[in-house]
Amino acid sequence: MNYSAIDHKAFDNYCYCLNENEVRLSLKTGKDVDKVELVWGDPFDGGVMGEHGVWGGSLSEITECMELESNLLWSIVVAPKFKRLRYYFVIHSGNEKIVFAESGFSSVEDAASGKYSEFFIYPWMNPADIIQPPEWVKSCVWYQIFPSRFSKGQYPENKKEFLAWSKLGQQVSNHESYGGNLQGIIDRLDYLKDLGITGIYSTPVNQSASQHKYDTADYLTIDSDFGTNETFASLVKEAHSRGIRIMVDGVFNHCGKEFFAWQDVLKNKENSKYRNWFFVNDFDIREGEPNASKGKFYSFAFVDNMPKLNTNNPEVQDYFINVCKKWIEEFDVDGIRLDVANEPSHEFWKRLYIETKKLKSDFYIVGEIWHNSIPWLREKEFDAVMNYPIQKAISTFLGYEETTALDLEHNLNRCLSMYYTQTNEVLLNQMDSHDTIRITNRLKSTDKALCALAILFAMPGSVCIYYGTEILLEGGHDPDNRRCMPWKEIEEGVFDDRIDFTKKLISLRKNHPALRSSRVEFIREKESDRLLHFVKTSDGKKIHVYVNCSKKKFKLGCISDSEILLSLNWKDGELFDNGFVFAVEK
């Protein structure tokens, strides 16, 4: 048995409460393991210290097992009667059987005799410690908007001249102003509702000199290109009246050059009362010369006009917590996406979480982190993070012919096992965003892009569509992924088929809870290593999802009697290349 492959900890995603009654336990092993059992019970069975040093629990076989690239992950849910848990694992490999507990390995006999007694402990199931994200997020379908390029509405107060709305296929840069604004979003709310959208995530809307607005100048004022504070309040009100939630973008890792506190530092240098709001190492900061890259102060990605905020400073924490309070109290926003969320202090995030939840208990907080985010999720700093790993897994399978369905299974299982079950249900899942190349450009195929969306919509999480993805809008890397929305062609019906497909996909997810469920059962098909097959189950209803990325067609007789919910490149029981089918068992 490969002992070095075996791992478990009595915390994080290996051991946690699902709810007030159940604990989920997971054990990682090598692929040589045939069977795993759990011995579990109350820590005080047999007395405070155990009867003569002996503790014995109930034996349960662990039947849930997912395969990772190099390991197996065995999981079980137990319900401790008295809200506390003591346990160890019995691991089988061929004729070998060993016990694994907190201080290592032992024989079954030694564990049973009391000679070996340092077992795993989950001390108490405290309700306050249980991960409980907002319930509404699980079924929300988000639509991400980049305001300056989404839609231009009537805004006579703004006398600024803008470029003519760019044409379909026209590339864009960060230096072009096309006049998209908040009234334009309000004007398109009925379009979004008809699409099936129940949440809008907008990139920053506060005062800023740039097109992207991630260099905030004033956190309390709506950018004058977009409208006014009253316009934003109207947007939230109108969206809510249509059953659409609003999530804003909070940029608290850094600010813009024009932010009042940074301006004071530039003016008063060492004597500035805001000098400790930033990380300044040398106050000889010179306009037009590189400063951050020379270490004079810390900034986002060495960008001089994005000085890094010192979120270790209680004054800075208080300021931005009050900003969030204003967004909730004055505008009634429903959530916040936190930009560059892996850099600010954990202390700040914990305080922000507590204070915003006091005002709105179901407020949704999601961090922009591209890597494993357990350190931010374990302490209730965020409800979720942006699920870039799942985007990478799906696009790699569809985009690279050497990647097999088994590779995708391993990668998706890694994503599904990275966090808590409750967190998986509210992760922000996207196939593209303002920070990535458009999915159609990445995969170089509209059919492959539709297959990617089909897989994403069958995964647990809170699905988000980047504006224009419903029509497979093209765009290269940032900033070309922020092209103007082609409303002229949309209104002429050029994209009716693609919009109709998106509507069906959204409706399917809303009406079939199985597609939103946490468990994904993979079935390996012998016909091709590029034929993906998995099953989603809820309330006894099973939905089979097939995605064919080979260069062959397949006759899927096993679903001949099933109801076909949605398909692409599927005809007369045959699934063609770059096609998929959703089939529910009758």
C-alpha positions as CSV (number, residue, x, y, z in Angstrom):
1,M,0.0,0.0,0.0
2,N,1.3,3.5,-0.9
3,Y,1.2,5.1,2.6
4,S,2.6,8.4,1.3
5,A,-0.5,8.9,-0.9
6,I,-2.9,8.8,2.2
7,D,-4.0,12.1,3.7
8,H,-6.7,13.5,5.9
9,K,-7.0,16.5,8.3
10,A,-9.8,17.0,10.7
11,F,-10.6,20.5,9.2
12,D,-11.0,22.4,5.9
13,N,-12.4,20.4,3.0
14,Y,-11.4,17.1,4.5
15,C,-13.8,17.5,7.5
16,Y,-16.6,20.0,7.9
17,C,-20.2,20.5,8.8
18,L,-22.7,20.4,6.0
19,N,-25.4,21.6,8.3
20,E,-26.2,21.5,12.0
21,N,-26.7,17.7,11.9
22,E,-24.2,16.3,9.4
23,V,-20.4,16.2,9.0
24,R,-18.7,15.3,5.7
25,L,-15.4,13.5,5.9
26,S,-13.0,12.8,3.0
27,L,-9.8,10.7,2.8
28,K,-7.3,10.9,0.0
29,T,-5.5,7.6,-0.9
30,G,-3.5,6.1,-3.7
31,K,-5.2,4.2,-6.5
32,D,-4.1,0.9,-5.0
33,V,-6.8,1.1,-2.3
34,D,-9.8,-1.1,-2.8
35,K,-12.0,-0.3,0.1
36,V,-12.2,2.2,3.0
37,E,-14.2,2.0,6.2
38,L,-14.8,4.6,8.9
39,V,-14.9,3.8,12.6
40,W,-16.8,6.7,14.2
41,G,-18.7,7.7,17.3
42,D,-18.8,10.0,20.3
43,P,-15.5,10.9,21.9
44,F,-16.9,10.0,25.3
45,D,-18.3,6.6,24.5
46,G,-16.9,4.4,27.3
47,G,-16.4,7.3,29.7
48,V,-14.5,10.5,29.8
49,M,-11.1,8.9,29.0
50,G,-12.5,5.7,27.6
51,E,-13.1,2.4,29.4
52,H,-9.6,1.1,30.4
53,G,-8.2,3.3,27.6
54,V,-10.3,1.6,25.0
55,W,-12.6,3.5,22.6
56,G,-14.8,1.8,20.0
57,G,-17.2,3.2,17.5
58,S,-19.5,2.1,14.7
59,L,-18.1,0.8,11.4
60,S,-19.4,2.3,8.2
61,E,-18.1,1.5,4.7
62,I,-17.3,4.5,2.6
63,T,-18.9,4.0,-0.9
64,E,-18.5,7.5,-2.4
65,C,-15.3,7.7,-4.3
66,M,-14.0,10.1,-7.0
67,E,-10.8,9.7,-9.0
68,L,-8.2,12.5,-9.2
69,E,-5.1,12.5,-11.4
70,S,-2.9,10.6,-8.9
71,N,-5.3,9.8,-6.1
72,L,-8.7,8.5,-5.0
73,L,-10.9,10.6,-2.8
74,W,-13.3,8.7,-0.5
75,S,-16.1,10.7,1.2
76,I,-18.9,9.9,3.6
77,V,-21.5,11.9,5.5
78,V,-22.2,11.0,9.1
79,A,-24.7,12.4,11.7
80,P,-23.1,12.5,15.2
81,K,-26.0,12.2,17.7
82,F,-24.3,14.4,20.3
83,K,-22.8,17.0,18.0
84,R,-19.2,15.8,18.4
85,L,-17.1,13.2,16.6
86,R,-14.2,10.9,17.1
87,Y,-13.1,8.7,14.2
88,Y,-10.4,6.8,12.3
89,F,-10.2,5.0,8.9
90,V,-9.6,1.4,8.1
91,I,-7.9,1.1,4.6
92,H,-7.8,-2.0,2.5
93,S,-5.4,-2.7,-0.4
94,G,-5.4,-6.3,-1.6
95,N,-4.7,-8.5,1.4
96,E,-3.3,-5.5,3.4
97,K,-5.5,-3.7,6.0
98,I,-4.3,-0.8,8.1
99,V,-5.7,1.9,10.4
100,F,-5.1,5.6,9.7
101,A,-5.6,8.2,12.4
102,E,-4.3,11.5,13.6
103,S,-0.8,10.4,14.5
104,G,-0.3,7.9,11.6
105,F,-0.8,4.3,10.8
106,S,-1.3,1.2,13.0
107,S,-2.7,-2.3,12.9
108,V,-6.4,-2.9,13.4
109,E,-5.6,-4.9,16.5
110,D,-3.6,-2.0,18.1
111,A,-6.4,0.5,17.4
112,A,-9.0,-1.8,18.9
113,S,-7.0,-2.6,22.0
114,G,-6.4,1.0,23.0
115,K,-2.7,0.8,22.4
116,Y,-3.2,3.3,19.7
117,S,-5.7,6.0,20.7
118,E,-4.8,9.3,19.0
119,F,-7.8,9.3,16.7
120,F,-9.2,12.2,14.7
121,I,-11.5,14.6,16.6
122,Y,-14.2,17.0,15.4
123,P,-14.8,18.6,18.8
124,W,-18.2,20.3,18.4
125,M,-20.6,21.2,15.6
126,N,-21.0,25.0,16.4
127,P,-23.8,26.4,14.3
128,A,-22.0,29.8,14.0
129,D,-19.0,28.0,12.3
130,I,-21.1,26.3,9.6
131,I,-20.6,27.6,6.1
132,Q,-24.0,29.0,5.0
133,P,-23.9,31.0,1.8
134,P,-27.1,32.9,0.7
135,E,-29.7,30.4,-0.5
136,W,-30.8,32.5,-3.5
137,V,-27.3,32.4,-5.1
138,K,-27.5,28.6,-5.8
139,S,-30.1,29.1,-8.5
140,C,-29.0,32.6,-9.7
141,V,-28.0,33.0,-13.4
142,W,-25.7,36.1,-13.6
143,Y,-25.0,38.4,-16.5
144,Q,-21.7,40.3,-16.3
145,I,-21.7,43.8,-17.7
146,F,-18.9,46.0,-18.7
147,P,-20.9,49.3,-18.7
148,S,-19.0,51.4,-21.1
149,R,-19.4,48.8,-23.9
150,F,-22.8,47.3,-23.1
151,S,-25.5,49.8,-24.1
152,K,-25.8,53.5,-24.6
153,G,-29.0,55.1,-23.2
154,Q,-30.3,58.7,-23.2
155,Y,-28.2,60.8,-20.9
156,P,-28.6,64.5,-22.0
157,E,-26.8,65.9,-18.9
158,N,-23.5,64.4,-20.2
159,K,-22.1,66.8,-22.8
160,K,-19.0,64.7,-23.5
161,E,-18.5,63.6,-27.0
162,F,-18.1,59.8,-27.5
163,L,-17.1,57.7,-30.5
164,A,-19.7,56.1,-32.6
165,W,-20.8,52.7,-31.3
166,S,-18.3,50.2,-32.7
167,K,-19.4,47.8,-35.4
168,L,-19.6,44.1,-35.1
169,G,-16.2,42.5,-35.4
170,Q,-14.4,45.8,-34.7
171,Q,-11.5,45.4,-32.3
172,V,-11.2,47.8,-29.3
173,S,-8.6,49.2,-26.9
174,N,-8.7,50.7,-23.4
175,H,-8.5,54.2,-24.8
176,E,-11.8,54.5,-26.7
177,S,-15.0,56.0,-25.1
178,Y,-18.2,54.7,-26.7
179,G,-20.6,56.1,-24.2
180,G,-22.2,53.0,-22.6
181,N,-23.9,54.0,-19.4
182,L,-26.3,53.0,-16.6
183,Q,-29.4,54.2,-18.5
184,G,-28.4,51.8,-21.3
185,I,-28.5,48.9,-18.8
186,I,-31.9,50.0,-17.6
187,D,-33.1,50.1,-21.2
188,R,-32.0,46.5,-21.6
189,L,-33.4,45.0,-18.4
190,D,-36.4,43.5,-20.2
191,Y,-34.0,41.8,-22.7
192,L,-32.1,40.3,-19.8
193,K,-35.3,39.2,-18.0
194,D,-36.5,37.5,-21.2
195,L,-33.1,35.8,-21.5
196,G,-33.7,34.3,-18.1
197,I,-31.1,36.4,-16.1
198,T,-31.7,36.7,-12.4
199,G,-28.6,38.6,-11.4
200,I,-26.4,41.4,-12.9
201,Y,-22.7,41.6,-12.0
202,S,-21.3,45.0,-13.1
203,T,-17.7,45.9,-13.3
204,P,-16.9,49.1,-11.4
205,V,-19.2,52.1,-11.8
206,N,-17.5,54.6,-9.5
207,Q,-15.7,57.7,-10.6
208,S,-12.5,56.9,-12.5
209,A,-10.4,58.2,-15.4
210,S,-10.2,54.9,-17.2
211,Q,-12.6,52.9,-19.3
212,H,-12.4,49.9,-17.0
213,K,-12.8,51.9,-13.8
214,Y,-10.5,49.7,-11.7
215,D,-8.5,52.8,-10.8
216,T,-11.2,54.3,-8.6
217,A,-11.0,58.1,-7.8
218,D,-14.2,58.4,-5.7
219,Y,-15.9,55.3,-4.1
220,L,-19.0,57.3,-3.1
221,T,-19.9,58.7,-6.5
222,I,-21.0,57.1,-9.8
223,D,-18.8,57.9,-12.7
224,S,-20.1,60.9,-14.6
225,D,-19.8,59.0,-17.9
226,F,-22.2,56.4,-16.6
227,G,-24.8,58.6,-14.9
228,T,-25.4,59.8,-11.3
229,N,-26.0,58.2,-8.0
230,E,-29.7,58.6,-8.7
231,T,-29.4,56.7,-12.0
232,F,-27.7,53.8,-10.2
233,A,-30.4,53.8,-7.5
234,S,-33.0,53.6,-10.4
235,L,-31.1,50.7,-12.0
236,V,-31.2,48.7,-8.8
237,K,-34.9,49.5,-8.2
238,E,-35.8,48.6,-11.8
239,A,-33.8,45.4,-11.7
240,H,-35.4,44.3,-8.4
241,S,-38.8,44.9,-9.9
242,R,-38.0,42.3,-12.5
243,G,-36.6,39.8,-10.1
244,I,-33.0,40.6,-11.0
245,R,-30.3,41.1,-8.2
246,I,-27.4,43.5,-8.5
247,M,-23.8,42.8,-7.6
248,V,-21.2,45.6,-7.7
249,D,-17.4,45.4,-8.1
250,G,-15.4,46.5,-5.0
251,V,-11.8,47.5,-5.7
252,F,-10.2,47.7,-2.3
253,N,-6.7,46.3,-2.9
254,H,-5.7,49.5,-4.7
255,C,-7.2,52.8,-5.7
256,G,-6.7,55.2,-8.5
257,K,-4.2,58.0,-8.8
258,E,-6.9,60.6,-8.2
259,F,-8.2,59.1,-4.9
260,F,-8.2,61.9,-2.3
261,A,-5.9,60.1,0.1
262,W,-3.3,59.3,-2.5
263,Q,-3.4,62.9,-3.8
264,D,-2.7,64.1,-0.2
265,V,0.3,61.8,0.0
266,L,1.7,63.1,-3.3
267,K,1.2,66.7,-2.1
268,N,2.3,66.4,1.6
269,K,4.6,63.4,1.3
270,E,5.9,62.3,4.8
271,N,3.6,64.9,6.5
272,S,0.4,63.5,4.9
273,K,-2.1,62.2,7.5
274,Y,-2.8,59.4,4.9
275,R,0.7,58.2,4.5
276,N,-0.1,55.0,6.4
277,W,-3.0,54.3,4.1
278,F,-0.5,53.1,1.5
279,F,2.9,51.4,1.3
280,V,5.3,54.2,0.5
281,N,9.1,53.4,0.8
282,D,10.4,56.6,-0.8
283,F,8.3,59.8,-1.0
284,D,10.4,61.1,-3.9
285,I,7.6,60.1,-6.3
286,R,8.1,61.7,-9.7
287,E,5.4,62.2,-12.3
288,G,6.1,60.6,-15.7
289,E,8.8,58.3,-14.3
290,P,8.5,54.7,-13.2
291,N,8.0,54.6,-9.4
292,A,6.3,51.4,-8.3
293,S,8.7,49.2,-10.4
294,K,11.6,51.0,-8.6
295,G,10.1,50.2,-5.2
296,K,9.2,53.7,-4.2
297,F,5.7,52.5,-3.4
298,Y,3.7,49.3,-3.8
299,S,1.0,49.2,-6.4
300,F,-1.1,46.7,-8.3
301,A,1.1,44.9,-10.8
302,F,3.7,47.8,-10.8
303,V,1.0,50.2,-12.3
304,D,1.9,53.7,-10.9
305,N,-1.7,54.9,-11.1
306,M,-3.0,52.1,-9.0
307,P,-1.3,52.5,-5.6
308,K,-1.8,49.6,-3.2
309,L,-4.0,50.3,-0.1
310,N,-2.8,49.3,3.3
311,T,-5.7,47.2,4.5
312,N,-3.9,46.3,7.6
313,N,-4.6,49.9,8.8
314,P,-7.9,50.1,10.8
315,E,-8.6,53.5,9.3
316,V,-8.5,52.1,5.8
317,Q,-10.6,49.2,6.9
318,D,-13.2,51.5,8.4
319,Y,-13.3,53.7,5.3
320,F,-14.0,50.9,2.9
321,I,-16.4,49.1,5.2
322,N,-18.4,52.3,5.3
323,V,-18.3,52.5,1.5
324,C,-19.9,49.0,1.4
325,K,-22.5,50.0,4.0
326,K,-23.5,53.0,1.8
327,W,-23.9,50.7,-1.2
328,I,-26.2,48.5,0.8
329,E,-28.1,51.1,2.7
330,E,-28.4,53.7,0.0
331,F,-28.6,51.6,-3.1
332,D,-29.8,48.2,-1.8
333,V,-27.2,46.2,-3.7
334,D,-27.3,42.4,-3.2
335,G,-23.7,41.4,-3.5
336,I,-20.1,42.4,-4.1
337,R,-17.3,41.0,-6.2
338,L,-14.0,41.8,-4.6
339,D,-11.2,42.6,-7.0
340,V,-7.7,41.2,-6.4
341,A,-9.1,39.5,-3.3
342,N,-6.0,37.5,-2.5
343,E,-3.9,40.5,-1.5
344,P,-5.7,42.6,1.1
345,S,-5.5,41.5,4.8
346,H,-7.5,38.6,6.1
347,E,-8.5,40.8,9.1
348,F,-10.1,43.4,6.7
349,W,-12.1,40.8,4.9
350,K,-13.3,39.2,8.1
351,R,-14.5,42.6,9.3
352,L,-16.2,43.5,6.0
353,Y,-18.0,40.1,6.0
354,I,-19.4,40.6,9.5
355,E,-20.4,44.2,8.9
356,T,-22.1,43.7,5.6
357,K,-24.0,40.6,6.8
358,K,-25.3,42.6,9.7
359,L,-27.0,45.0,7.3
360,K,-28.2,42.3,4.8
361,S,-27.9,38.7,6.0
362,D,-28.2,37.2,2.5
363,F,-25.6,39.6,1.0
364,Y,-23.4,37.7,-1.4
365,I,-19.6,38.2,-1.2
366,V,-17.4,36.7,-3.9
367,G,-13.6,37.1,-4.2
368,E,-11.6,37.3,-7.4
369,I,-9.0,34.6,-6.7
370,W,-7.6,32.4,-9.5
371,H,-6.1,29.7,-7.3
372,N,-7.1,27.5,-4.3
373,S,-8.9,29.8,-1.9
374,I,-9.4,27.7,1.2
375,P,-7.5,30.3,3.4
376,W,-10.2,32.9,2.6
377,L,-13.2,30.5,2.8
378,R,-12.5,28.7,6.0
379,E,-12.8,31.8,8.1
380,K,-16.0,33.1,6.4
381,E,-14.3,36.0,4.6
382,F,-16.2,35.3,1.4
383,D,-19.2,33.2,0.4
384,A,-17.4,32.1,-2.7
385,V,-14.7,32.9,-5.3
386,M,-14.6,33.1,-9.0
387,N,-14.2,29.6,-10.3
388,Y,-11.4,30.0,-12.8
389,P,-10.2,26.4,-12.4
390,I,-13.5,25.0,-13.8
391,Q,-13.2,27.4,-16.8
392,K,-9.7,26.2,-17.4
393,A,-10.7,22.5,-17.1
394,I,-13.6,22.7,-19.6
395,S,-11.8,24.9,-22.2
396,T,-8.7,22.7,-22.1
397,F,-10.7,19.6,-22.8
398,L,-12.6,21.2,-25.7
399,G,-9.6,23.1,-27.1
400,Y,-6.9,20.4,-27.1
401,E,-7.5,17.2,-28.9
402,E,-4.9,15.3,-26.8
403,T,-6.9,16.0,-23.7
404,T,-9.2,13.0,-22.9
405,A,-12.6,12.7,-21.1
406,L,-10.7,11.1,-18.3
407,D,-8.4,14.1,-18.0
408,L,-11.5,16.3,-17.7
409,E,-13.0,14.0,-15.1
410,H,-9.8,14.3,-13.0
411,N,-9.8,18.1,-13.4
412,L,-13.4,18.6,-12.7
413,N,-13.1,16.3,-9.6
414,R,-10.2,18.4,-8.4
415,C,-12.5,21.5,-8.7
416,L,-15.4,19.8,-7.0
417,S,-13.2,18.6,-4.1
418,M,-11.3,21.8,-3.6
419,Y,-13.9,23.4,-1.3
420,Y,-16.9,22.7,0.9
421,T,-20.1,21.4,-0.7
422,Q,-22.0,24.5,0.3
423,T,-19.3,26.7,-1.3
424,N,-19.4,24.7,-4.6
425,E,-23.0,25.5,-4.9
426,V,-22.4,29.3,-5.0
427,L,-19.0,29.6,-6.8
428,L,-19.2,32.1,-9.6
429,N,-18.8,30.0,-12.7
430,Q,-17.9,31.6,-16.1
431,M,-16.5,30.5,-19.4
432,D,-15.2,34.0,-20.1
433,S,-15.0,37.4,-18.5
434,H,-13.4,40.9,-18.9
435,D,-10.1,39.3,-17.8
436,T,-10.0,36.4,-20.3
437,I,-10.1,35.8,-24.0
438,R,-13.7,35.3,-25.3
439,I,-14.7,31.6,-25.3
440,T,-15.4,31.6,-29.1
441,N,-11.9,32.9,-29.8
442,R,-10.3,30.5,-27.3
443,L,-11.9,27.4,-28.8
444,K,-12.0,28.7,-32.4
445,S,-15.4,27.1,-32.9
446,T,-19.0,28.2,-32.2
447,D,-20.0,24.5,-31.6
448,K,-17.2,23.9,-29.1
449,A,-18.2,27.2,-27.3
450,L,-21.8,25.9,-27.0
451,C,-20.5,22.6,-25.7
452,A,-18.5,24.5,-23.1
453,L,-21.6,26.3,-21.9
454,A,-23.5,23.1,-21.8
455,I,-21.0,21.5,-19.5
456,L,-20.8,24.6,-17.3
457,F,-24.6,24.8,-16.9
458,A,-24.6,21.2,-15.7
459,M,-22.1,21.9,-12.9
460,P,-22.9,23.0,-9.3
461,G,-22.3,26.7,-8.8
462,S,-23.8,30.1,-9.7
463,V,-23.5,30.4,-13.5
464,C,-22.5,33.8,-15.0
465,I,-22.7,34.8,-18.6
466,Y,-20.3,37.5,-19.8
467,Y,-22.2,40.1,-21.8
468,G,-22.4,39.0,-25.4
469,T,-21.6,35.3,-24.7
470,E,-25.2,34.6,-25.4
471,I,-24.5,35.5,-29.0
472,L,-20.9,34.2,-28.9
473,L,-19.5,37.6,-29.3
474,E,-15.9,37.5,-30.4
475,G,-12.9,39.1,-28.7
476,G,-9.2,38.5,-28.0
477,H,-7.2,39.1,-24.9
478,D,-7.9,42.1,-22.7
479,P,-8.8,44.7,-23.8
480,D,-10.3,43.3,-27.0
481,N,-12.6,41.1,-25.0
482,R,-14.5,44.3,-24.1
483,R,-16.1,45.0,-27.5
484,C,-19.3,46.9,-27.9
485,M,-22.5,44.9,-27.7
486,P,-23.9,44.7,-31.3
487,W,-27.5,45.7,-30.6
488,K,-28.2,46.6,-34.2
489,E,-27.6,43.0,-35.4
490,I,-29.4,41.6,-32.3
491,E,-32.5,43.6,-33.1
492,E,-32.3,42.6,-36.7
493,G,-32.5,39.0,-35.6
494,V,-29.0,38.0,-36.8
495,F,-28.4,36.1,-33.5
496,D,-31.8,34.8,-32.8
497,D,-30.7,31.1,-32.9
498,R,-27.9,31.7,-30.4
499,I,-30.1,33.7,-28.1
500,D,-32.8,31.1,-28.2
501,F,-30.2,28.4,-27.4
502,T,-29.1,30.4,-24.3
503,K,-32.7,30.8,-23.2
504,K,-33.2,27.1,-23.4
505,L,-30.0,26.4,-21.5
506,I,-31.0,28.8,-18.7
507,S,-34.5,27.4,-18.6
508,L,-33.2,23.9,-18.4
509,R,-31.0,24.7,-15.4
510,K,-33.8,26.5,-13.6
511,N,-36.4,23.8,-14.2
512,H,-34.2,20.7,-13.5
513,P,-32.6,20.9,-10.0
514,A,-30.5,17.8,-10.9
515,L,-28.3,20.1,-13.1
516,R,-27.5,22.3,-10.1
517,S,-26.9,19.4,-7.7
518,S,-23.4,18.9,-6.2
519,R,-22.7,15.3,-7.2
520,V,-21.3,14.5,-10.6
521,E,-21.2,10.8,-11.6
522,F,-18.8,10.2,-14.5
523,I,-19.3,7.2,-16.7
524,R,-16.4,6.1,-18.9
525,E,-17.2,5.3,-22.5
526,K,-15.1,2.7,-24.3
527,E,-16.0,4.0,-27.8
528,S,-13.7,7.0,-27.5
529,D,-11.5,8.7,-25.0
530,R,-13.0,12.0,-26.2
531,L,-16.6,11.1,-25.5
532,L,-17.6,12.6,-22.2
533,H,-20.6,11.1,-20.2
534,F,-21.7,12.1,-16.8
535,V,-25.0,11.9,-14.8
536,K,-26.6,14.5,-12.5
537,T,-29.3,13.3,-10.0
538,S,-31.8,15.0,-7.8
539,D,-35.0,13.6,-6.2
540,G,-34.6,10.3,-8.1
541,K,-34.4,12.1,-11.5
542,K,-31.3,11.3,-13.5
543,I,-30.1,13.5,-16.4
544,H,-27.4,12.1,-18.7
545,V,-25.1,14.5,-20.3
546,Y,-23.0,13.4,-23.3
547,V,-20.4,15.7,-25.1
548,N,-18.7,14.3,-28.2
549,C,-15.3,15.9,-28.8
550,S,-14.0,13.1,-31.0
551,K,-14.0,13.2,-34.8
552,K,-16.5,10.4,-35.0
553,K,-20.3,10.0,-34.5
554,F,-21.8,7.7,-31.9
555,K,-25.0,5.8,-31.7
556,L,-26.3,6.3,-28.1
557,G,-28.8,3.5,-27.9
558,C,-28.7,3.6,-24.1
559,I,-30.8,6.8,-24.1
560,S,-33.1,5.8,-27.0
561,D,-36.1,5.8,-24.6
562,S,-35.1,8.9,-22.7
563,E,-36.6,12.4,-23.1
564,I,-34.2,14.7,-24.9
565,L,-34.1,18.0,-23.1
566,L,-31.5,19.9,-25.3
567,S,-29.0,18.9,-27.9
568,L,-26.5,20.1,-30.5
569,N,-25.4,18.1,-33.5
570,W,-27.7,15.2,-32.5
571,K,-29.9,13.4,-35.0
572,D,-31.7,10.1,-35.1
573,G,-30.0,8.8,-32.0
574,E,-26.5,9.7,-33.2
575,L,-24.2,12.3,-31.6
576,F,-21.9,14.0,-34.0
577,D,-18.5,15.7,-33.5
578,N,-18.7,18.8,-31.3
579,G,-22.2,17.9,-30.2
580,F,-23.9,17.3,-26.9
581,V,-27.2,15.9,-25.6
582,F,-29.1,16.3,-22.3
583,A,-31.3,13.2,-21.7
584,V,-33.5,12.5,-18.7
585,E,-34.4,8.9,-17.8
586,K,-38.1,8.2,-18.0
